[in-house]
Amino acid sequence: MGSNIVIICDGSFPRTEYPRYLIRTADFIICCDGALKKFIRNSKAIFGTERLPDRVVGDMDSLPESLRKKHADIIVKIDEQEHNDQTKAFRWAMENIEGIESITILGATGQREDHTIGNISLLMEYARMYDLEGSGIQVQMITDHATIVAVTDTVEMDCGEGRQISILTPDNTLRIKSEGLRWKTDDVVFDNWWKATLNVAVQDNIRLEFSHRSIALIMMN
């Protein structure tokens, strides 16, 4: 059986039960550097006892020196500044953990809108860089309100009738034919983010047929 990895970013720490359940049942927990303080503060409520993550990954610019020294044995310091801490943690997991079945990213939204937009959009980069669909590794971002996944080609998804669905892509040449949504996306021109948001599933599963291989985000509330 593969490993289920949770990466916790330094945004709004999960308050609802489902993302906390994912933390509790994870095989391996990685905190981005600043998230360590929040993890320690919330660990007793999640696990019933205080505990640490398995690794803390990042440039350590938002982690106090006292914590860096105290938990040096689980810290992976990556100094380069071309990638943010979420990407550093994701890349470290992909390169160092064998048999990954899923990676769930938590705490990536809230507090700063620019960080939220950047972190969500990075899911598309990971899907393209690591050929996640080909590898069979499931990657998702979970918030207290939504599940967000990236896709690179035609996909069928079990989402549940009545679920709110939004589709976003930076590729304005992409056309997506839809089945199972209240409002068809067949003629949507993706030249702005709002163009295929706030849709609703009218059956338990939906199909999105891409005109060509590309990248897109599916947000399910």
Secondary structure, DSSP 4 states (H G I P E B T S, - for coil): -PEEEEEE-SSSPP-SHHHHHHHHH-SEEEEETTHHHHHHHHHHHHHSS----SEEEE--TTS-HHHHHHTGGGEEE---SSS-HHHHHHHHHHHH-SSEEEEEEES-SSS-HHHHHHHHHHHHHHHHHTTHHHHT-EEEEE-SS-EEEEESS-EEEE--TT-EEEEE-S-TT--EEEESBSS--TT---SSGGGEEEEEBSSSEEEEEESSS--EEEEE-
